[in-house]
Amino acid sequence: MGKAADDGARLNLRRCRACGLYRIEESYPVFVILTKEPTAELSKIHDRMPLMLPKDRIDEWISPRSNPEEIVPFALSDMVMEKAED
């Protein structure tokens, strides 16, 4: 596997996806977004942050043959808060 995503690269939402799980209950999908400990900056506003993976790891994430323990180290963690434009 390649280099883990905690290499200081800034998070770009166009190139990553939130990790989650789903199942169907009574004909309706039920979802959960996976979270982890926040970065120091995000811990100022919340005690969790979403588990985000780069797009190039999504196929591995959804493959039933993959091992999540081998994929999670690639989770992005350098999230930066930015003020929304008006």
A tleap script that builds the chain and sets N, CA, C and O, in Angstrom:
source leaprc.protein.ff14SB
mol = sequence {
  NMET GLY LYS ALA ALA ASP ASP GLY ALA ARG
  LEU ASN LEU ARG ARG CYS ARG ALA CYS GLY
  LEU TYR ARG ILE GLU GLU SER TYR PRO VAL
  PHE VAL ILE LEU THR LYS GLU PRO THR ALA
  GLU LEU SER LYS ILE HIE ASP ARG MET PRO
  LEU MET LEU PRO LYS ASP ARG ILE ASP GLU
  TRP ILE SER PRO ARG SER ASN PRO GLU GLU
  ILE VAL PRO PHE ALA LEU SER ASP MET VAL
  MET GLU LYS ALA GLU CASP
}
set mol.1.N position { 0.832 -1.177 0.000 }
set mol.1.CA position { 0.000 0.000 0.000 }
set mol.1.C position { 0.877 1.241 0.000 }
set mol.1.O position { 2.053 1.178 0.358 }
set mol.2.N position { 0.304 2.365 -0.401 }
set mol.2.CA position { 1.052 3.599 -0.476 }
set mol.2.C position { 1.193 4.295 0.861 }
set mol.2.O position { 0.994 3.702 1.921 }
set mol.3.N position { 1.532 5.529 0.785 }
set mol.3.CA position { 1.763 6.354 1.962 }
set mol.3.C position { 0.438 6.739 2.603 }
set mol.3.O position { -0.511 7.084 1.898 }
set mol.4.N position { 0.360 6.687 3.918 }
set mol.4.CA position { -0.864 7.064 4.637 }
set mol.4.C position { -1.147 8.551 4.419 }
set mol.4.O position { -0.236 9.330 4.138 }
set mol.5.N position { -2.416 8.934 4.552 }
set mol.5.CA position { -2.841 10.294 4.242 }
set mol.5.C position { -2.459 11.317 5.299 }
set mol.5.O position { -2.624 12.511 5.049 }
set mol.6.N position { -1.966 10.931 6.443 }
set mol.6.CA position { -1.577 11.881 7.472 }
set mol.6.C position { -0.237 12.515 7.154 }
set mol.6.O position { 0.593 12.683 8.047 }
set mol.7.N position { -0.014 12.866 5.909 }
set mol.7.CA position { 1.264 13.418 5.489 }
set mol.7.C position { 1.257 14.941 5.455 }
set mol.7.O position { 2.186 15.552 4.927 }
set mol.8.N position { 0.216 15.562 6.014 }
set mol.8.CA position { 0.152 17.018 6.063 }
set mol.8.C position { -0.591 17.632 4.893 }
set mol.8.O position { -0.748 18.852 4.845 }
set mol.9.N position { -1.050 16.830 3.952 }
set mol.9.CA position { -1.809 17.371 2.827 }
set mol.9.C position { -3.143 17.908 3.329 }
set mol.9.O position { -3.808 17.278 4.152 }
set mol.10.N position { -3.521 19.061 2.833 }
set mol.10.CA position { -4.794 19.643 3.261 }
set mol.10.C position { -5.954 18.895 2.612 }
set mol.10.O position { -5.865 18.428 1.476 }
set mol.11.N position { -7.021 18.800 3.353 }
set mol.11.CA position { -8.212 18.106 2.886 }
set mol.11.C position { -8.850 18.875 1.741 }
set mol.11.O position { -9.068 20.081 1.856 }
set mol.12.N position { -9.148 18.208 0.655 }
set mol.12.CA position { -9.852 18.788 -0.475 }
set mol.12.C position { -11.095 17.941 -0.676 }
set mol.12.O position { -11.001 16.793 -1.110 }
set mol.13.N position { -12.272 18.504 -0.363 }
set mol.13.CA position { -13.513 17.725 -0.401 }
set mol.13.C position { -13.849 17.195 -1.785 }
set mol.13.O position { -14.642 16.260 -1.900 }
set mol.14.N position { -13.277 17.755 -2.828 }
set mol.14.CA position { -13.521 17.238 -4.170 }
set mol.14.C position { -12.782 15.925 -4.413 }
set mol.14.O position { -13.130 15.171 -5.322 }
set mol.15.N position { -11.760 15.654 -3.598 }
set mol.15.CA position { -10.944 14.460 -3.807 }
set mol.15.C position { -11.092 13.432 -2.686 }
set mol.15.O position { -10.290 12.503 -2.597 }
set mol.16.N position { -12.097 13.584 -1.836 }
set mol.16.CA position { -12.263 12.615 -0.754 }
set mol.16.C position { -13.745 12.372 -0.501 }
set mol.16.O position { -14.607 13.086 -1.013 }
set mol.17.N position { -14.019 11.354 0.296 }
set mol.17.CA position { -15.390 10.969 0.614 }
set mol.17.C position { -15.477 10.556 2.077 }
set mol.17.O position { -14.531 9.998 2.633 }
set mol.18.N position { -16.618 10.835 2.693 }
set mol.18.CA position { -16.866 10.391 4.065 }
set mol.18.C position { -17.116 8.888 4.056 }
set mol.18.O position { -17.744 8.356 3.141 }
set mol.19.N position { -16.625 8.226 5.068 }
set mol.19.CA position { -16.823 6.772 5.176 }
set mol.19.C position { -18.065 6.486 6.001 }
set mol.19.O position { -18.331 7.153 7.000 }
set mol.20.N position { -18.802 5.510 5.579 }
set mol.20.CA position { -20.001 5.136 6.306 }
set mol.20.C position { -20.409 3.717 5.987 }
set mol.20.O position { -19.776 3.020 5.195 }
set mol.21.N position { -21.467 3.322 6.616 }
set mol.21.CA position { -22.042 1.997 6.412 }
set mol.21.C position { -23.542 2.161 6.238 }
set mol.21.O position { -24.129 3.138 6.703 }
set mol.22.N position { -24.148 1.209 5.572 }
set mol.22.CA position { -25.607 1.250 5.468 }
set mol.22.C position { -26.155 -0.166 5.405 }
set mol.22.O position { -25.443 -1.127 5.113 }
set mol.23.N position { -27.426 -0.256 5.686 }
set mol.23.CA position { -28.163 -1.510 5.514 }
set mol.23.C position { -29.609 -1.138 5.228 }
set mol.23.O position { -30.032 -0.005 5.459 }
set mol.24.N position { -30.351 -2.100 4.727 }
set mol.24.CA position { -31.762 -1.877 4.423 }
set mol.24.C position { -32.605 -2.473 5.542 }
set mol.24.O position { -32.465 -3.647 5.884 }
set mol.25.N position { -33.481 -1.649 6.106 }
set mol.25.CA position { -34.414 -2.099 7.136 }
set mol.25.C position { -35.825 -1.731 6.700 }
set mol.25.O position { -36.117 -0.564 6.440 }
set mol.26.N position { -36.688 -2.717 6.620 }
set mol.26.CA position { -38.086 -2.498 6.226 }
set mol.26.C position { -38.171 -1.684 4.936 }
set mol.26.O position { -38.965 -0.748 4.838 }
set mol.27.N position { -37.357 -2.042 3.956 }
set mol.27.CA position { -37.312 -1.427 2.622 }
set mol.27.C position { -36.721 -0.019 2.588 }
set mol.27.O position { -36.786 0.641 1.551 }
set mol.28.N position { -36.145 0.461 3.698 }
set mol.28.CA position { -35.529 1.785 3.738 }
set mol.28.C position { -34.052 1.670 4.098 }
set mol.28.O position { -33.679 0.861 4.948 }
set mol.29.N position { -33.201 2.485 3.447 }
set mol.29.CA position { -31.780 2.463 3.812 }
set mol.29.C position { -31.548 3.179 5.146 }
set mol.29.O position { -32.143 4.223 5.412 }
set mol.30.N position { -30.691 2.612 5.965 }
set mol.30.CA position { -30.299 3.193 7.243 }
set mol.30.C position { -28.791 3.431 7.160 }
set mol.30.O position { -28.032 2.514 6.846 }
set mol.31.N position { -28.358 4.661 7.440 }
set mol.31.CA position { -26.961 5.047 7.262 }
set mol.31.C position { -26.300 5.429 8.577 }
set mol.31.O position { -26.965 5.833 9.531 }
set mol.32.N position { -24.994 5.296 8.609 }
set mol.32.CA position { -24.185 5.817 9.709 }
set mol.32.C position { -22.877 6.341 9.098 }
set mol.32.O position { -22.272 5.685 8.249 }
set mol.33.N position { -22.455 7.519 9.538 }
set mol.33.CA position { -21.167 8.078 9.125 }
set mol.33.C position { -20.154 7.715 10.198 }
set mol.33.O position { -20.395 7.948 11.382 }
set mol.34.N position { -19.024 7.146 9.795 }
set mol.34.CA position { -17.991 6.772 10.745 }
set mol.34.C position { -17.201 8.011 11.154 }
set mol.34.O position { -16.919 8.880 10.330 }
set mol.35.N position { -16.851 8.080 12.432 }
set mol.35.CA position { -16.122 9.228 12.956 }
set mol.35.C position { -14.871 8.777 13.694 }
set mol.35.O position { -14.679 7.592 13.965 }
set mol.36.N position { -14.032 9.745 14.008 }
set mol.36.CA position { -12.808 9.477 14.754 }
set mol.36.C position { -12.497 10.682 15.634 }
set mol.36.O position { -13.222 11.677 15.617 }
set mol.37.N position { -11.420 10.585 16.397 }
set mol.37.CA position { -10.996 11.708 17.230 }
set mol.37.C position { -10.713 12.907 16.324 }
set mol.37.O position { -10.185 12.735 15.226 }
set mol.38.N position { -11.055 14.115 16.768 }
set mol.38.CA position { -10.829 15.292 15.916 }
set mol.38.C position { -9.373 15.738 15.931 }
set mol.38.O position { -8.593 15.365 16.808 }
set mol.39.N position { -9.036 16.538 14.948 }
set mol.39.CA position { -7.729 17.195 14.959 }
set mol.39.C position { -7.760 18.250 16.056 }
set mol.39.O position { -8.827 18.572 16.580 }
set mol.40.N position { -6.604 18.787 16.404 }
set mol.40.CA position { -6.532 19.805 17.456 }
set mol.40.C position { -7.419 21.002 17.122 }
set mol.40.O position { -8.119 21.524 17.989 }
set mol.41.N position { -7.385 21.433 15.860 }
set mol.41.CA position { -8.187 22.597 15.467 }
set mol.41.C position { -9.685 22.303 15.552 }
set mol.41.O position { -10.443 23.127 16.062 }
set mol.42.N position { -10.120 21.142 15.061 }
set mol.42.CA position { -11.542 20.816 15.094 }
set mol.42.C position { -12.038 20.496 16.493 }
set mol.42.O position { -13.231 20.636 16.763 }
set mol.43.N position { -11.158 20.072 17.388 }
set mol.43.CA position { -11.589 19.761 18.750 }
set mol.43.C position { -12.109 20.995 19.481 }
set mol.43.O position { -12.766 20.871 20.515 }
set mol.44.N position { -11.820 22.181 18.952 }
set mol.44.CA position { -12.335 23.418 19.547 }
set mol.44.C position { -13.841 23.550 19.354 }
set mol.44.O position { -14.510 24.258 20.106 }
set mol.45.N position { -14.375 22.858 18.332 }
set mol.45.CA position { -15.808 22.992 18.048 }
set mol.45.C position { -16.590 21.681 18.190 }
set mol.45.O position { -17.817 21.702 18.282 }
set mol.46.N position { -15.876 20.521 18.208 }
set mol.46.CA position { -16.590 19.241 18.311 }
set mol.46.C position { -15.653 18.152 18.798 }
set mol.46.O position { -14.438 18.235 18.613 }
set mol.47.N position { -16.226 17.123 19.427 }
set mol.47.CA position { -15.393 16.052 19.970 }
set mol.47.C position { -15.171 14.893 18.992 }
set mol.47.O position { -14.500 13.920 19.338 }
set mol.48.N position { -15.719 14.981 17.787 }
set mol.48.CA position { -15.530 13.952 16.754 }
set mol.48.C position { -15.372 14.647 15.407 }
set mol.48.O position { -15.723 15.817 15.248 }
set mol.49.N position { -14.834 13.899 14.436 }
set mol.49.CA position { -14.776 14.381 13.056 }
set mol.49.C position { -15.056 13.198 12.139 }
set mol.49.O position { -14.805 12.055 12.520 }
set mol.50.N position { -15.575 13.452 10.927 }
set mol.50.CA position { -15.866 12.342 10.023 }
set mol.50.C position { -14.593 11.645 9.563 }
set mol.50.O position { -13.540 12.267 9.421 }
set mol.51.N position { -14.712 10.361 9.338 }
set mol.51.CA position { -13.615 9.583 8.773 }
set mol.51.C position { -13.679 9.788 7.263 }
set mol.51.O position { -14.636 9.363 6.616 }
set mol.52.N position { -12.664 10.439 6.703 }
set mol.52.CA position { -12.636 10.768 5.283 }
set mol.52.C position { -11.509 9.995 4.616 }
set mol.52.O position { -10.397 9.914 5.137 }
set mol.53.N position { -11.818 9.426 3.448 }
set mol.53.CA position { -10.807 8.712 2.671 }
set mol.53.C position { -10.615 9.404 1.325 }
set mol.53.O position { -11.557 9.984 0.784 }
set mol.54.N position { -9.404 9.345 0.783 }
set mol.54.CA position { -9.191 9.862 -0.572 }
set mol.54.C position { -10.003 9.032 -1.572 }
set mol.54.O position { -10.234 7.842 -1.359 }
set mol.55.N position { -10.425 9.663 -2.645 }
set mol.55.CA position { -11.213 8.966 -3.666 }
set mol.55.C position { -10.548 7.685 -4.152 }
set mol.55.O position { -11.232 6.707 -4.453 }
set mol.56.N position { -9.221 7.684 -4.232 }
set mol.56.CA position { -8.548 6.500 -4.767 }
set mol.56.C position { -8.568 5.312 -3.805 }
set mol.56.O position { -8.065 4.244 -4.154 }
set mol.57.N position { -9.125 5.462 -2.623 }
set mol.57.CA position { -9.260 4.357 -1.669 }
set mol.57.C position { -10.707 3.873 -1.528 }
set mol.57.O position { -10.966 2.915 -0.800 }
set mol.58.N position { -11.644 4.519 -2.209 }
set mol.58.CA position { -13.063 4.180 -2.066 }
set mol.58.C position { -13.364 2.774 -2.578 }
set mol.58.O position { -14.119 2.042 -1.937 }
set mol.59.N position { -12.801 2.384 -3.702 }
set mol.59.CA position { -13.059 1.035 -4.213 }
set mol.59.C position { -12.627 -0.028 -3.201 }
set mol.59.O position { -13.302 -1.043 -3.030 }
set mol.60.N position { -11.504 0.214 -2.538 }
set mol.60.CA position { -11.067 -0.721 -1.499 }
set mol.60.C position { -12.060 -0.733 -0.343 }
set mol.60.O position { -12.376 -1.795 0.194 }
set mol.61.N position { -12.558 0.450 0.045 }
set mol.61.CA position { -13.467 0.561 1.176 }
set mol.61.C position { -14.756 -0.225 0.943 }
set mol.61.O position { -15.253 -0.888 1.853 }
set mol.62.N position { -15.290 -0.152 -0.262 }
set mol.62.CA position { -16.572 -0.811 -0.515 }
set mol.62.C position { -16.429 -2.270 -0.925 }
set mol.62.O position { -17.430 -2.978 -1.033 }
set mol.63.N position { -15.220 -2.726 -1.152 }
set mol.63.CA position { -15.009 -4.123 -1.535 }
set mol.63.C position { -15.203 -5.046 -0.332 }
set mol.63.O position { -14.579 -4.837 0.708 }
set mol.64.N position { -16.053 -6.055 -0.458 }
set mol.64.CA position { -16.258 -6.990 0.662 }
set mol.64.C position { -15.006 -7.811 0.978 }
set mol.64.O position { -14.915 -8.402 2.054 }
set mol.65.N position { -14.044 -7.857 0.061 }
set mol.65.CA position { -12.811 -8.617 0.287 }
set mol.65.C position { -11.721 -7.797 0.981 }
set mol.65.O position { -10.677 -8.338 1.346 }
set mol.66.N position { -11.957 -6.507 1.162 }
set mol.66.CA position { -10.917 -5.662 1.755 }
set mol.66.C position { -10.912 -5.773 3.278 }
set mol.66.O position { -11.890 -6.200 3.891 }
set mol.67.N position { -9.804 -5.383 3.861 }
set mol.67.CA position { -9.646 -5.367 5.307 }
set mol.67.C position { -9.659 -3.907 5.756 }
set mol.67.O position { -8.707 -3.181 5.473 }
set mol.68.N position { -10.715 -3.449 6.452 }
set mol.68.CA position { -10.796 -2.046 6.872 }
set mol.68.C position { -9.582 -1.587 7.679 }
set mol.68.O position { -9.196 -0.420 7.602 }
set mol.69.N position { -8.984 -2.480 8.443 }
set mol.69.CA position { -7.819 -2.099 9.244 }
set mol.69.C position { -6.640 -1.685 8.371 }
set mol.69.O position { -5.768 -0.941 8.820 }
set mol.70.N position { -6.606 -2.160 7.131 }
set mol.70.CA position { -5.537 -1.774 6.212 }
set mol.70.C position { -5.852 -0.468 5.475 }
set mol.70.O position { -4.952 0.174 4.934 }
set mol.71.N position { -7.125 -0.079 5.457 }
set mol.71.CA position { -7.540 1.111 4.718 }
set mol.71.C position { -7.613 2.341 5.618 }
set mol.71.O position { -7.245 3.436 5.193 }
set mol.72.N position { -8.079 2.180 6.842 }
set mol.72.CA position { -8.280 3.315 7.750 }
set mol.72.C position { -7.021 4.161 7.964 }
set mol.72.O position { -7.154 5.374 8.122 }
set mol.73.N position { -5.816 3.598 7.977 }
set mol.73.CA position { -4.643 4.467 8.121 }
set mol.73.C position { -4.509 5.533 7.028 }
set mol.73.O position { -3.761 6.495 7.196 }
set mol.74.N position { -5.222 5.371 5.916 }
set mol.74.CA position { -5.167 6.346 4.842 }
set mol.74.C position { -6.187 7.467 5.039 }
set mol.74.O position { -6.299 8.357 4.195 }
set mol.75.N position { -6.925 7.431 6.135 }
set mol.75.CA position { -7.924 8.468 6.407 }
set mol.75.C position { -7.255 9.830 6.491 }
set mol.75.O position { -6.163 9.972 7.041 }
set mol.76.N position { -7.919 10.812 5.945 }
set mol.76.CA position { -7.408 12.177 5.965 }
set mol.76.C position { -7.696 12.800 7.325 }
set mol.76.O position { -8.768 12.589 7.892 }
set mol.77.N position { -6.760 13.550 7.841 }
set mol.77.CA position { -6.990 14.143 9.151 }
set mol.77.C position { -6.615 15.617 9.216 }
set mol.77.O position { -6.860 16.254 10.241 }
set mol.78.N position { -6.043 16.173 8.187 }
set mol.78.CA position { -5.636 17.568 8.233 }
set mol.78.C position { -6.761 18.455 7.706 }
set mol.78.O position { -6.610 19.123 6.683 }
set mol.79.N position { -7.896 18.454 8.418 }
set mol.79.CA position { -9.025 19.285 8.011 }
set mol.79.C position { -8.770 20.715 8.460 }
set mol.79.O position { -8.224 20.951 9.538 }
set mol.80.N position { -9.168 21.658 7.631 }
set mol.80.CA position { -8.961 23.062 7.931 }
set mol.80.C position { -10.313 23.754 7.927 }
set mol.80.O position { -11.082 23.622 6.975 }
set mol.81.N position { -10.599 24.490 8.990 }
set mol.81.CA position { -11.847 25.250 9.037 }
set mol.81.C position { -11.659 26.550 8.282 }
set mol.81.O position { -10.653 27.238 8.456 }
set mol.82.N position { -12.619 26.885 7.449 }
set mol.82.CA position { -12.572 28.129 6.699 }
set mol.82.C position { -13.923 28.810 6.819 }
set mol.82.O position { -14.962 28.148 6.818 }
set mol.83.N position { -13.909 30.116 6.920 }
set mol.83.CA position { -15.138 30.886 6.997 }
set mol.83.C position { -15.884 30.781 5.672 }
set mol.83.O position { -15.286 30.933 4.607 }
set mol.84.N position { -17.172 30.525 5.735 }
set mol.84.CA position { -17.984 30.438 4.528 }
set mol.84.C position { -18.149 31.831 3.921 }
set mol.84.O position { -18.276 32.830 4.628 }
set mol.85.N position { -18.143 31.859 2.603 }
set mol.85.CA position { -18.354 33.144 1.920 }
set mol.85.C position { -19.823 33.495 1.944 }
set mol.85.O position { -20.685 32.617 1.898 }
set mol.86.N position { -20.107 34.797 2.017 }
set mol.86.CA position { -21.505 35.264 2.025 }
set mol.86.C position { -22.128 35.187 0.664 }
set mol.86.O position { -23.295 35.542 0.498 }
savepdb mol mol.pdb
quit
